[in-house]
Amino acid sequence: MVTEPIESLMPKIMKRYNSRPVGWNVLRDYKGNFLVLGPSDGYMLKMIPLNPQEHIGVGIKIDDSYEMRRLVEGAPSYGFRPLSTNQTERLVNHKLKRKSLIFVFS
């Protein structure tokens, strides 16, 4: 495994996420350690915040993330999620009444 700086690794992760956003899990501890698992691979990251918009750090790509994926079994995944029947009904009713989708969900 080869470490990479966060500055070059994060754009790669974001590109992969944006191309297929369903099935991702992200775990973080209070020390800045991240485990980012995509549908077919994953990343271990160590990030140190400089300010709310900037971080420094390093990360490695995990090609076989099967063992890591077992750690997040049952955890909600990131990405697009289907709306429940109740949410869909609220959305449609609100759209029909107000002709707007702003502030539908609380």
N, CA, C and O atoms as CSV, one atom per row, in Angstrom:
chain,resi,resn,atom,element,x,y,z
A,1,MET,N,N,0.843,-1.183,0.000
A,1,MET,CA,C,0.000,0.000,0.000
A,1,MET,C,C,0.881,1.236,0.000
A,1,MET,O,O,1.879,1.313,0.716
A,2,VAL,N,N,0.492,2.193,-0.811
A,2,VAL,CA,C,1.242,3.430,-0.948
A,2,VAL,C,C,0.417,4.580,-0.370
A,2,VAL,O,O,-0.761,4.730,-0.693
A,3,THR,N,N,1.038,5.381,0.478
A,3,THR,CA,C,0.324,6.534,1.028
A,3,THR,C,C,0.329,7.672,0.013
A,3,THR,O,O,1.266,7.838,-0.768
A,4,GLU,N,N,-0.741,8.440,0.055
A,4,GLU,CA,C,-0.876,9.605,-0.820
A,4,GLU,C,C,-1.321,10.782,0.022
A,4,GLU,O,O,-2.026,10.596,1.014
A,5,PRO,N,N,-0.924,12.001,-0.354
A,5,PRO,CA,C,-1.419,13.171,0.366
A,5,PRO,C,C,-2.921,13.355,0.124
A,5,PRO,O,O,-3.433,13.028,-0.947
A,6,ILE,N,N,-3.600,13.870,1.113
A,6,ILE,CA,C,-5.043,14.107,1.024
A,6,ILE,C,C,-5.373,14.993,-0.177
A,6,ILE,O,O,-6.399,14.801,-0.830
A,7,GLU,N,N,-4.520,15.941,-0.462
A,7,GLU,CA,C,-4.786,16.879,-1.563
A,7,GLU,C,C,-4.946,16.162,-2.897
A,7,GLU,O,O,-5.717,16.616,-3.743
A,8,SER,N,N,-4.245,15.065,-3.104
A,8,SER,CA,C,-4.395,14.320,-4.361
A,8,SER,C,C,-5.387,13.170,-4.235
A,8,SER,O,O,-5.973,12.753,-5.235
A,9,LEU,N,N,-5.585,12.653,-3.032
A,9,LEU,CA,C,-6.476,11.505,-2.838
A,9,LEU,C,C,-7.951,11.904,-2.792
A,9,LEU,O,O,-8.793,11.189,-3.335
A,10,MET,N,N,-8.278,13.021,-2.162
A,10,MET,CA,C,-9.675,13.425,-2.028
A,10,MET,C,C,-10.360,13.652,-3.376
A,10,MET,O,O,-11.506,13.229,-3.533
A,11,PRO,N,N,-9.725,14.296,-4.355
A,11,PRO,CA,C,-10.396,14.424,-5.658
A,11,PRO,C,C,-10.690,13.070,-6.304
A,11,PRO,O,O,-11.712,12.921,-6.974
A,12,LYS,N,N,-9.821,12.090,-6.116
A,12,LYS,CA,C,-10.071,10.745,-6.652
A,12,LYS,C,C,-11.276,10.108,-5.977
A,12,LYS,O,O,-12.127,9.514,-6.640
A,13,ILE,N,N,-11.343,10.234,-4.656
A,13,ILE,CA,C,-12.475,9.668,-3.911
A,13,ILE,C,C,-13.768,10.356,-4.336
A,13,ILE,O,O,-14.773,9.688,-4.577
A,14,MET,N,N,-13.754,11.671,-4.428
A,14,MET,CA,C,-14.957,12.408,-4.797
A,14,MET,C,C,-15.407,12.072,-6.215
A,14,MET,O,O,-16.607,11.996,-6.479
A,15,LYS,N,N,-14.469,11.872,-7.121
A,15,LYS,CA,C,-14.822,11.503,-8.496
A,15,LYS,C,C,-15.521,10.146,-8.506
A,15,LYS,O,O,-16.532,9.969,-9.185
A,16,ARG,N,N,-14.981,9.189,-7.750
A,16,ARG,CA,C,-15.590,7.857,-7.676
A,16,ARG,C,C,-16.972,7.942,-7.026
A,16,ARG,O,O,-17.919,7.308,-7.491
A,17,TYR,N,N,-17.086,8.725,-5.952
A,17,TYR,CA,C,-18.379,8.886,-5.280
A,17,TYR,C,C,-19.403,9.533,-6.216
A,17,TYR,O,O,-20.533,9.058,-6.324
A,18,ASN,N,N,-19.009,10.610,-6.887
A,18,ASN,CA,C,-19.936,11.319,-7.767
A,18,ASN,C,C,-20.388,10.470,-8.949
A,18,ASN,O,O,-21.497,10.651,-9.453
A,19,SER,N,N,-19.537,9.541,-9.398
A,19,SER,CA,C,-19.937,8.693,-10.518
A,19,SER,C,C,-20.882,7.574,-10.077
A,19,SER,O,O,-21.666,7.071,-10.882
A,20,ARG,N,N,-20.809,7.182,-8.798
A,20,ARG,CA,C,-21.684,6.118,-8.266
A,20,ARG,C,C,-21.884,6.357,-6.769
A,20,ARG,O,O,-21.171,5.770,-5.956
A,21,PRO,N,N,-22.847,7.214,-6.390
A,21,PRO,CA,C,-22.977,7.619,-4.985
A,21,PRO,C,C,-23.661,6.619,-4.059
A,21,PRO,O,O,-23.651,6.820,-2.844
A,22,VAL,N,N,-24.242,5.574,-4.573
A,22,VAL,CA,C,-24.954,4.628,-3.720
A,22,VAL,C,C,-23.989,3.580,-3.177
A,22,VAL,O,O,-23.113,3.103,-3.898
A,23,GLY,N,N,-24.152,3.226,-1.906
A,23,GLY,CA,C,-23.373,2.146,-1.315
A,23,GLY,C,C,-22.089,2.566,-0.633
A,23,GLY,O,O,-21.213,1.727,-0.422
A,24,TRP,N,N,-21.945,3.819,-0.282
A,24,TRP,CA,C,-20.752,4.302,0.406
A,24,TRP,C,C,-21.005,4.370,1.910
A,24,TRP,O,O,-22.111,4.687,2.346
A,25,ASN,N,N,-19.979,4.073,2.692
A,25,ASN,CA,C,-20.017,4.228,4.145
A,25,ASN,C,C,-18.795,5.027,4.569
A,25,ASN,O,O,-17.709,4.862,4.015
A,26,VAL,N,N,-18.983,5.893,5.557
A,26,VAL,CA,C,-17.879,6.692,6.089
A,26,VAL,C,C,-17.919,6.593,7.604
A,26,VAL,O,O,-18.936,6.886,8.233
A,27,LEU,N,N,-16.811,6.181,8.175
A,27,LEU,CA,C,-16.662,6.133,9.629
A,27,LEU,C,C,-15.544,7.089,10.024
A,27,LEU,O,O,-14.543,7.209,9.318
A,28,ARG,N,N,-15.720,7.772,11.159
A,28,ARG,CA,C,-14.719,8.734,11.617
A,28,ARG,C,C,-14.614,8.645,13.125
A,28,ARG,O,O,-15.613,8.458,13.820
A,29,ASP,N,N,-13.397,8.781,13.624
A,29,ASP,CA,C,-13.243,8.883,15.072
A,29,ASP,C,C,-12.849,10.315,15.428
A,29,ASP,O,O,-12.647,11.145,14.541
A,30,TYR,N,N,-12.744,10.597,16.698
A,30,TYR,CA,C,-12.457,11.952,17.144
A,30,TYR,C,C,-11.001,12.372,16.919
A,30,TYR,O,O,-10.651,13.531,17.140
A,31,LYS,N,N,-10.161,11.444,16.486
A,31,LYS,CA,C,-8.745,11.751,16.249
A,31,LYS,C,C,-8.440,12.081,14.787
A,31,LYS,O,O,-7.282,12.310,14.438
A,32,GLY,N,N,-9.460,12.108,13.932
A,32,GLY,CA,C,-9.238,12.435,12.529
A,32,GLY,C,C,-8.970,11.246,11.638
A,32,GLY,O,O,-8.530,11.416,10.501
A,33,ASN,N,N,-9.227,10.032,12.129
A,33,ASN,CA,C,-9.089,8.831,11.317
A,33,ASN,C,C,-10.409,8.563,10.607
A,33,ASN,O,O,-11.471,8.564,11.229
A,34,PHE,N,N,-10.332,8.332,9.299
A,34,PHE,CA,C,-11.524,8.067,8.497
A,34,PHE,C,C,-11.385,6.722,7.808
A,34,PHE,O,O,-10.299,6.341,7.369
A,35,LEU,N,N,-12.486,6.017,7.721
A,35,LEU,CA,C,-12.583,4.817,6.900
A,35,LEU,C,C,-13.690,5.115,5.899
A,35,LEU,O,O,-14.855,5.253,6.274
A,36,VAL,N,N,-13.326,5.212,4.626
A,36,VAL,CA,C,-14.266,5.523,3.558
A,36,VAL,C,C,-14.379,4.276,2.694
A,36,VAL,O,O,-13.406,3.862,2.064
A,37,LEU,N,N,-15.570,3.676,2.663
A,37,LEU,CA,C,-15.771,2.447,1.908
A,37,LEU,C,C,-16.739,2.684,0.769
A,37,LEU,O,O,-17.884,3.082,0.982
A,38,GLY,N,N,-16.266,2.436,-0.451
A,38,GLY,CA,C,-17.115,2.505,-1.629
A,38,GLY,C,C,-17.641,1.126,-1.958
A,38,GLY,O,O,-17.356,0.166,-1.242
A,39,PRO,N,N,-18.412,1.012,-3.038
A,39,PRO,CA,C,-18.985,-0.279,-3.403
A,39,PRO,C,C,-17.941,-1.358,-3.711
A,39,PRO,O,O,-18.204,-2.540,-3.490
A,40,SER,N,N,-16.773,-0.979,-4.210
A,40,SER,CA,C,-15.785,-1.994,-4.598
A,40,SER,C,C,-14.423,-1.839,-3.940
A,40,SER,O,O,-13.608,-2.759,-4.002
A,41,ASP,N,N,-14.159,-0.717,-3.321
A,41,ASP,CA,C,-12.875,-0.509,-2.652
A,41,ASP,C,C,-13.056,0.493,-1.522
A,41,ASP,O,O,-14.162,0.979,-1.287
A,42,GLY,N,N,-11.984,0.797,-0.832
A,42,GLY,CA,C,-12.090,1.715,0.289
A,42,GLY,C,C,-10.803,2.492,0.504
A,42,GLY,O,O,-9.809,2.284,-0.192
A,43,TYR,N,N,-10.837,3.386,1.475
A,43,TYR,CA,C,-9.698,4.241,1.781
A,43,TYR,C,C,-9.602,4.419,3.284
A,43,TYR,O,O,-10.615,4.551,3.970
A,44,MET,N,N,-8.382,4.423,3.789
A,44,MET,CA,C,-8.118,4.788,5.174
A,44,MET,C,C,-7.402,6.132,5.129
A,44,MET,O,O,-6.389,6.281,4.446
A,45,LEU,N,N,-7.935,7.108,5.861
A,45,LEU,CA,C,-7.418,8.466,5.825
A,45,LEU,C,C,-7.079,8.943,7.228
A,45,LEU,O,O,-7.741,8.574,8.198
A,46,LYS,N,N,-6.055,9.758,7.325
A,46,LYS,CA,C,-5.730,10.476,8.557
A,46,LYS,C,C,-5.715,11.944,8.182
A,46,LYS,O,O,-4.867,12.391,7.409
A,47,MET,N,N,-6.671,12.698,8.741
A,47,MET,CA,C,-6.812,14.105,8.374
A,47,MET,C,C,-6.699,14.994,9.602
A,47,MET,O,O,-7.231,14.680,10.667
A,48,ILE,N,N,-6.001,16.102,9.436
A,48,ILE,CA,C,-5.838,17.096,10.491
A,48,ILE,C,C,-6.425,18.404,9.966
A,48,ILE,O,O,-5.952,18.927,8.958
A,49,PRO,N,N,-7.456,18.943,10.639
A,49,PRO,CA,C,-8.070,20.181,10.143
A,49,PRO,C,C,-7.174,21.392,10.389
A,49,PRO,O,O,-6.629,21.572,11.478
A,50,LEU,N,N,-7.036,22.212,9.355
A,50,LEU,CA,C,-6.359,23.495,9.494
A,50,LEU,C,C,-7.381,24.582,9.802
A,50,LEU,O,O,-7.125,25.489,10.594
A,51,ASN,N,N,-8.530,24.474,9.169
A,51,ASN,CA,C,-9.690,25.319,9.408
A,51,ASN,C,C,-10.895,24.532,8.888
A,51,ASN,O,O,-10.705,23.435,8.361
A,52,PRO,N,N,-12.111,25.035,9.010
A,52,PRO,CA,C,-13.269,24.229,8.592
A,52,PRO,C,C,-13.266,23.796,7.121
A,52,PRO,O,O,-13.914,22.806,6.780
A,53,GLN,N,N,-12.567,24.499,6.258
A,53,GLN,CA,C,-12.563,24.154,4.843
A,53,GLN,C,C,-11.277,23.491,4.364
A,53,GLN,O,O,-11.197,23.068,3.211
A,54,GLU,N,N,-10.273,23.393,5.225
A,54,GLU,CA,C,-8.961,22.902,4.787
A,54,GLU,C,C,-8.427,21.842,5.735
A,54,GLU,O,O,-8.508,21.977,6.955
A,55,HIS,N,N,-7.874,20.775,5.143
A,55,HIS,CA,C,-7.270,19.696,5.922
A,55,HIS,C,C,-5.925,19.324,5.314
A,55,HIS,O,O,-5.677,19.543,4.129
A,56,ILE,N,N,-5.068,18.760,6.148
A,56,ILE,CA,C,-3.863,18.118,5.648
A,56,ILE,C,C,-3.930,16.669,6.117
A,56,ILE,O,O,-4.667,16.343,7.048
A,57,GLY,N,N,-3.172,15.818,5.479
A,57,GLY,CA,C,-3.180,14.435,5.904
A,57,GLY,C,C,-2.724,13.499,4.805
A,57,GLY,O,O,-2.266,13.922,3.743
A,58,VAL,N,N,-2.864,12.218,5.091
A,58,VAL,CA,C,-2.472,11.178,4.144
A,58,VAL,C,C,-3.542,10.092,4.140
A,58,VAL,O,O,-4.382,10.021,5.037
A,59,GLY,N,N,-3.492,9.248,3.111
A,59,GLY,CA,C,-4.434,8.149,3.022
A,59,GLY,C,C,-3.886,7.036,2.159
A,59,GLY,O,O,-2.924,7.209,1.411
A,60,ILE,N,N,-4.529,5.889,2.286
A,60,ILE,CA,C,-4.172,4.736,1.455
A,60,ILE,C,C,-5.449,4.132,0.876
A,60,ILE,O,O,-6.516,4.184,1.486
A,61,LYS,N,N,-5.309,3.563,-0.309
A,61,LYS,CA,C,-6.423,2.875,-0.947
A,61,LYS,C,C,-6.399,1.418,-0.511
A,61,LYS,O,O,-5.342,0.789,-0.462
A,62,ILE,N,N,-7.581,0.888,-0.192
A,62,ILE,CA,C,-7.729,-0.511,0.179
A,62,ILE,C,C,-8.437,-1.193,-0.993
A,62,ILE,O,O,-9.624,-0.961,-1.223
A,63,ASP,N,N,-7.719,-2.022,-1.726
A,63,ASP,CA,C,-8.318,-2.649,-2.901
A,63,ASP,C,C,-9.349,-3.704,-2.532
A,63,ASP,O,O,-10.401,-3.781,-3.166
A,64,ASP,N,N,-9.073,-4.506,-1.533
A,64,ASP,CA,C,-10.013,-5.534,-1.115
A,64,ASP,C,C,-10.630,-5.083,0.204
A,64,ASP,O,O,-10.056,-5.297,1.272
A,65,SER,N,N,-11.794,-4.462,0.122
A,65,SER,CA,C,-12.398,-3.884,1.325
A,65,SER,C,C,-13.418,-4.815,1.980
A,65,SER,O,O,-14.208,-4.374,2.814
A,66,TYR,N,N,-13.409,-6.093,1.614
A,66,TYR,CA,C,-14.394,-7.026,2.155
A,66,TYR,C,C,-14.342,-7.088,3.691
A,66,TYR,O,O,-15.376,-7.002,4.353
A,67,GLU,N,N,-13.140,-7.236,4.247
A,67,GLU,CA,C,-13.007,-7.314,5.705
A,67,GLU,C,C,-13.459,-6.020,6.367
A,67,GLU,O,O,-14.120,-6.046,7.406
A,68,MET,N,N,-13.103,-4.888,5.766
A,68,MET,CA,C,-13.510,-3.597,6.325
A,68,MET,C,C,-15.021,-3.420,6.222
A,68,MET,O,O,-15.641,-2.852,7.121
A,69,ARG,N,N,-15.614,-3.898,5.139
A,69,ARG,CA,C,-17.054,-3.760,4.954
A,69,ARG,C,C,-17.821,-4.497,6.050
A,69,ARG,O,O,-18.915,-4.077,6.430
A,70,ARG,N,N,-17.256,-5.590,6.559
A,70,ARG,CA,C,-17.910,-6.305,7.660
A,70,ARG,C,C,-18.038,-5.424,8.893
A,70,ARG,O,O,-18.955,-5.613,9.693
A,71,LEU,N,N,-17.133,-4.462,9.059
A,71,LEU,CA,C,-17.186,-3.558,10.209
A,71,LEU,C,C,-18.402,-2.640,10.163
A,71,LEU,O,O,-18.896,-2.206,11.204
A,72,VAL,N,N,-18.882,-2.345,8.967
A,72,VAL,CA,C,-19.983,-1.386,8.836
A,72,VAL,C,C,-21.303,-2.049,8.464
A,72,VAL,O,O,-22.245,-1.371,8.054
A,73,GLU,N,N,-21.377,-3.371,8.606
A,73,GLU,CA,C,-22.633,-4.065,8.310
A,73,GLU,C,C,-23.759,-3.459,9.124
A,73,GLU,O,O,-23.643,-3.303,10.339
A,74,GLY,N,N,-24.840,-3.122,8.457
A,74,GLY,CA,C,-25.997,-2.552,9.131
A,74,GLY,C,C,-25.964,-1.044,9.281
A,74,GLY,O,O,-26.982,-0.445,9.627
A,75,ALA,N,N,-24.822,-0.410,9.032
A,75,ALA,CA,C,-24.742,1.049,9.123
A,75,ALA,C,C,-25.372,1.660,7.876
A,75,ALA,O,O,-25.285,1.076,6.796
A,76,PRO,N,N,-26.006,2.828,8.007
A,76,PRO,CA,C,-26.588,3.449,6.820
A,76,PRO,C,C,-25.500,3.857,5.834
A,76,PRO,O,O,-24.434,4.329,6.230
A,77,SER,N,N,-25.776,3.671,4.557
A,77,SER,CA,C,-24.799,4.060,3.543
A,77,SER,C,C,-25.050,5.491,3.105
A,77,SER,O,O,-26.137,6.036,3.296
A,78,TYR,N,N,-24.030,6.086,2.516
A,78,TYR,CA,C,-24.153,7.420,1.952
A,78,TYR,C,C,-24.678,7.285,0.538
A,78,TYR,O,O,-24.716,6.185,-0.014
A,79,GLY,N,N,-25.079,8.389,-0.045
A,79,GLY,CA,C,-25.579,8.373,-1.410
A,79,GLY,C,C,-27.074,8.605,-1.434
A,79,GLY,O,O,-27.697,8.842,-0.400
A,80,PHE,N,N,-27.628,8.536,-2.597
A,80,PHE,CA,C,-29.060,8.754,-2.755
A,80,PHE,C,C,-29.838,7.628,-2.098
A,80,PHE,O,O,-29.448,6.463,-2.167
A,81,ARG,N,N,-30.929,7.985,-1.467
A,81,ARG,CA,C,-31.777,7.002,-0.818
A,81,ARG,C,C,-33.199,7.173,-1.323
A,81,ARG,O,O,-33.627,8.290,-1.613
A,82,PRO,N,N,-33.933,6.076,-1.428
A,82,PRO,CA,C,-35.336,6.198,-1.860
A,82,PRO,C,C,-36.177,6.867,-0.780
A,82,PRO,O,O,-35.899,6.739,0.413
A,83,LEU,N,N,-37.199,7.576,-1.213
A,83,LEU,CA,C,-38.123,8.192,-0.271
A,83,LEU,C,C,-39.102,7.142,0.234
A,83,LEU,O,O,-39.492,6.235,-0.501
A,84,SER,N,N,-39.491,7.275,1.493
A,84,SER,CA,C,-40.521,6.391,2.026
A,84,SER,C,C,-41.866,6.803,1.427
A,84,SER,O,O,-41.981,7.872,0.828
A,85,THR,N,N,-42.873,5.957,1.589
A,85,THR,CA,C,-44.212,6.272,1.089
A,85,THR,C,C,-44.726,7.556,1.721
A,85,THR,O,O,-45.303,8.406,1.042
A,86,ASN,N,N,-44.512,7.693,3.032
A,86,ASN,CA,C,-44.950,8.885,3.745
A,86,ASN,C,C,-44.265,10.137,3.199
A,86,ASN,O,O,-44.929,11.149,2.974
A,87,GLN,N,N,-42.955,10.088,2.983
A,87,GLN,CA,C,-42.228,11.237,2.448
A,87,GLN,C,C,-42.697,11.585,1.041
A,87,GLN,O,O,-42.823,12.762,0.700
A,88,THR,N,N,-42.954,10.580,0.231
A,88,THR,CA,C,-43.426,10.809,-1.137
A,88,THR,C,C,-44.788,11.484,-1.125
A,88,THR,O,O,-45.022,12.427,-1.880
A,89,GLU,N,N,-45.691,11.003,-0.267
A,89,GLU,CA,C,-47.019,11.619,-0.164
A,89,GLU,C,C,-46.920,13.066,0.299
A,89,GLU,O,O,-47.606,13.935,-0.239
A,90,ARG,N,N,-46.082,13.330,1.283
A,90,ARG,CA,C,-45.899,14.706,1.771
A,90,ARG,C,C,-45.353,15.607,0.668
A,90,ARG,O,O,-45.789,16.747,0.513
A,91,LEU,N,N,-44.405,15.092,-0.087
A,91,LEU,CA,C,-43.804,15.862,-1.174
A,91,LEU,C,C,-44.835,16.196,-2.244
A,91,LEU,O,O,-44.933,17.345,-2.675
A,92,VAL,N,N,-45.604,15.201,-2.674
A,92,VAL,CA,C,-46.614,15.417,-3.711
A,92,VAL,C,C,-47.699,16.370,-3.213
A,92,VAL,O,O,-48.082,17.296,-3.927
A,93,ASN,N,N,-48.193,16.154,-2.004
A,93,ASN,CA,C,-49.235,17.034,-1.455
A,93,ASN,C,C,-48.744,18.462,-1.333
A,93,ASN,O,O,-49.471,19.398,-1.664
A,94,HIS,N,N,-47.549,18.637,-0.873
A,94,HIS,CA,C,-46.993,19.981,-0.734
A,94,HIS,C,C,-46.839,20.631,-2.099
A,94,HIS,O,O,-47.157,21.808,-2.273
A,95,LYS,N,N,-46.356,19.874,-3.056
A,95,LYS,CA,C,-46.176,20.405,-4.416
A,95,LYS,C,C,-47.521,20.839,-4.997
A,95,LYS,O,O,-47.615,21.891,-5.630
A,96,LEU,N,N,-48.548,20.041,-4.786
A,96,LEU,CA,C,-49.866,20.379,-5.316
A,96,LEU,C,C,-50.450,21.612,-4.631
A,96,LEU,O,O,-51.081,22.441,-5.286
A,97,LYS,N,N,-50.246,21.739,-3.324
A,97,LYS,CA,C,-50.818,22.860,-2.571
A,97,LYS,C,C,-50.045,24.156,-2.784
A,97,LYS,O,O,-50.645,25.215,-2.967
A,98,ARG,N,N,-48.739,24.078,-2.763
A,98,ARG,CA,C,-47.911,25.282,-2.745
A,98,ARG,C,C,-47.171,25.566,-4.042
A,98,ARG,O,O,-46.667,26.671,-4.240
A,99,LYS,N,N,-47.103,24.600,-4.906
A,99,LYS,CA,C,-46.338,24.715,-6.148
A,99,LYS,C,C,-44.879,25.049,-5.864
A,99,LYS,O,O,-44.230,25.774,-6.618
A,100,SER,N,N,-44.374,24.495,-4.743
A,100,SER,CA,C,-42.994,24.717,-4.341
A,100,SER,C,C,-42.504,23.518,-3.555
A,100,SER,O,O,-43.283,22.863,-2.864
A,101,LEU,N,N,-41.220,23.229,-3.658
A,101,LEU,CA,C,-40.638,22.113,-2.908
A,101,LEU,C,C,-39.770,22.587,-1.750
A,101,LEU,O,O,-39.109,21.773,-1.105
A,102,ILE,N,N,-39.760,23.867,-1.478
A,102,ILE,CA,C,-38.884,24.409,-0.448
A,102,ILE,C,C,-39.435,24.078,0.941
A,102,ILE,O,O,-40.631,24.229,1.187
A,103,PHE,N,N,-38.573,23.633,1.837
A,103,PHE,CA,C,-38.902,23.335,3.215
A,103,PHE,C,C,-39.977,22.257,3.365
A,103,PHE,O,O,-40.852,22.371,4.223
A,104,VAL,N,N,-39.915,21.224,2.543
A,104,VAL,CA,C,-40.892,20.148,2.635
A,104,VAL,C,C,-40.607,19.277,3.845
A,104,VAL,O,O,-41.527,18.910,4.576
A,105,PHE,N,N,-39.337,18.941,4.064
A,105,PHE,CA,C,-38.977,18.024,5.145
A,105,PHE,C,C,-38.403,18.795,6.319
A,105,PHE,O,O,-37.618,19.726,6.140
A,106,SER,N,N,-38.795,18.406,7.504
A,106,SER,CA,C,-38.267,19.080,8.695
A,106,SER,C,C,-37.128,18.301,9.277
A,106,SER,O,O,-36.552,18.709,10.285
